[in-house]
């Protein structure tokens, strides 16, 4: 099934090694080939999938430019597929971003930089990264636009709302969510389920969530990667292991969900702007 009305999507749930850049690139290549064998059209990796998460003062050691030859090598493996992976982008000396790169056709076609950098609980991103300033939307194939937000970006509802006003056909959520990293009373496992299901239902948008599974130092990344349909229904959910999950999305289901609940049509953006200015 390869018409523009449908899109075959996959999520990679795996555990990158901290600063094991070469090994992580090799693992990405294997997973890309696996998704290519299954005729997937989009493959989403977790946040910072090429580097590991808790980089701290070693952030510069993991950074690369968006034209890095290794990124281009991954892009050439399955040139017809849209690949979305996490990396540390170096924009200028000392300027680093927690970012995702969109790869297709042997090229890096877009980079999105994380805007909402959490610096609370066991999270320290605001100490190491510059915040992004723009949203990014990418055409995966005709009639299919994807908007990607990274982890804590989805805990700022205004960012999600602004992304959804551009009417993408799917929302990508690459995350690094560890058990208890915010606090012992804040359940990432339960609250992430509520978060992405709410956005899927509210905006009539399929959501792809890619989390890692496994340990990094004292942190346990609990997995839970899933693909939701435009009414918040679970189309695919990862088991407690490293794996690929997949689903086929279709435009009629998105259209029906948005007709039933026209959140974007009724957003009344001029009023919201006026209220924010008062």
N, C-alpha and C positions, 0 to 999 in steps of 0.2 A: 504494500500500500504506500504509494509515493506521491500522491496528488498533493496540491497545495492546501487542500482542505484538512490534511492530516499532518502531524509532526511526530516522529518517533524520537523519544527523549530517554536519556539514561543518566544516572547519578552514580558516581564512584564513591563508595565509603571505604576509605583505607587510612592507614596511619603512617604519615611521613616521618622519617627520622629527623631529629633536630640537627640542622646544619649538614645533613647527609645529602648534599645537593646532587651529586652524581647518581647516587642510588635512587633518589626520588625521581630524577629525570627518567632513569631506566624503568622504574615502576609505572610512571605515567605512560611511557611508550607501550608497555605491555597492556595496560588497561585501554589505551586508545585502540590498539589492534583488536582487542577483544570486542569493544563496542563496534568497530568497523565490521568485524565478522558478523555481528548481529544486525547489520544494516541500520545502525542508529544514525540520526541526523544531528543530534546535539548531545554533548557529554559534559556534565558539570562535575568539577572537583571541589573539595572543601577549601575553606579559607587558608591561605598560606600553604597550599598543598605541596609546593616545591621546596619549602624551607623548614617546616615545623613552626610552632607557635611561640614558645617562650625564648625568644632570641635575646632580649635585653640589650646589653652593651655589645653583643655580637651582631646586632642588626646590620652594620656595614659589611660584615663578612658574607652575608647572605644576599646582598642587594645586587641588582643587575639592571641594565637599561632595557627599555621595551624592544630594542632591536638586537638583543642578545642572540647570538648564533644558535644557542641551545633551544630557545623558544621557537626559532624559525625551523629548526630540525623537527621538533614535535609537530609544528603546523604542516609539515610536508608528509607526515605519515598517512593522514586521512584527509586530503585536501577538500573533499566535499562535505566533511562534517564540521560543525561549529563546535569548537572546544573552548571551555571556560575554566581557567585554572588560576590558583592563587600564588602570588609571588611578592617579594619586596622590590619595589621600583626605586631606582636611584635616578632622580631627575636632574640634580646638579650636585656638586660636592657637598656632602653633609645633609642633603635634602632627600628624605626617604618616605615612601608611602606604602601602607598596607593596600595592595591592589589586586585586581583580577584582570587578566589578559584574555581577550577574545581572539581566537586563532581560526583562520579558515583560508583555504586557497594558498597555503604555503606562506601566509603572512600573519602578522599581528594587526588585526583590523581595528581594534579599539582597546583602550585601557580605562578602567574605572578605578578611582582612588577612594578608599573608605573615608567617609565624612565624620561619622560619630565615633570617636575614639574613646573607648571606655577606660577610665582610670579610677576604679573603685573596687572594693573587695580584693581579689587576687589579680586584678587586671591593671596593666600599666601602660597601655598603648600610647596614651598622651605624652609619655616621657620619651618615646623613641621615634614616633612618626609625625609627619606633618599631616594635617587634615585636608582631605579633598574638598573641592569647591563646586563641582558640577556633577549632575546626573549623566548617565550614559544609556542609550538605547541602541540595540543592534538588530538588524534584520538577519534572521537565521535562514530564511528562504522566503519567497514571495508570500505575503499576507501573514507572516509570523515575525513579530517584533518582540524582543526580549529585553527586559530591564533587570539589571542585577544590582542588588544591595548586599553589603557584606555585614553579616553577623549583627553587631549592635546598631547598625543603621536601621534595622527593622524594629528596634525598640524606640525609635523616634518616629511616631506616627505621621508627623508632618512630612518627613522625607518620603515615606511610602506613598502618602497622598499625592505629593508632587510628581512622583514617578508614575503613579497610576493615571494622573490627568493626561498623560501623553498616550494613553490607551494601548499599552503593550498587550500582546496576546499571552505572555507568560511572565512570571516573576521568578527570578533566580535568587536563591538564598544560600550562598556558601558560608559556612559557619565553622567556628572552633568552640564548641560548647563542652565544658568539663563539669563534672558533678561537683556541686558545692563551691564553685569558684567565685560566685557572687557573695553568697553567705549560706550557712547551713539551713536557713529558713526560706531561701529562695530556690525552688526546685526548677533547675533548667529543664529537666526531662518533662515535667508537666507543663511548664509555662511556655516552652517552645511549641508544644503541640497546640496550645491555645492561641499563641501568636499567629502562626502561619495559617491555621484553619480560619481564624477571624478574617485575615486579609483575603484569603481565597473566596470566602463566602461573601464578604462585603463588596468586593470589586468584581466578582465573577471572573477570577483569573486563576488559571492553574499555577501552582507553586512547586518548584523543585528545591528541596532542602538537602544540602550535602554537608554532613558532619563527619568527623573522623571517628574511628573506633580503635581504642587502645590507650596505652600509657605513654606519657612524656614526663619524665621525672616523677614528681609526686602527684601530677594531675592525671585524672582518668577521664578520657573523652568517651562518652557513652553511646555514640552512634545515633540511632533513631532516624537516619536519613529516610526521606519519603518523597513521594510525588502525589500531590493533591490535585483533584479536578476542580472545576470552576464553582462548585457548590461546597467545597471543603471536604469532599469525599476522598478517602484514601484509595488511590489507584495502585500504589506499590509502596511497600515498606521494607526496609532492610532488616535482616536478622542481626543478632549480636555477633557480628564477625565482619571481616573485610569482604566486600562483595560489590557487584554491580546490580542495580535494579533498573527497570525500564517500564515504560508505558507508552501508549499511543494516544495523543491528544487530537481533538477535532474542533474545528471552528463552529459548527452548529451548536455544540454543547455550550461553548462560551457565549455565543449569541443569545441562546435561550436563557442562560443564567443572568446575563446583563439586561435582558428585556424584563425579566421578572423583578429584578432589583436594580434599578438604574442609578447606582450611586454616583457614577462619573457624570452622567447626564445632568443630575440634579445637584452637582457640587456647589454651584453658585459662587464661583471663584471671585467675581468682583466684590461680592458682599464680604467674603472672608478676608480679602485684601484690605477692605475698608476697616473691618473690625480690628485687624492686626495693626493698622496705622493709628488707631485711637488709643 
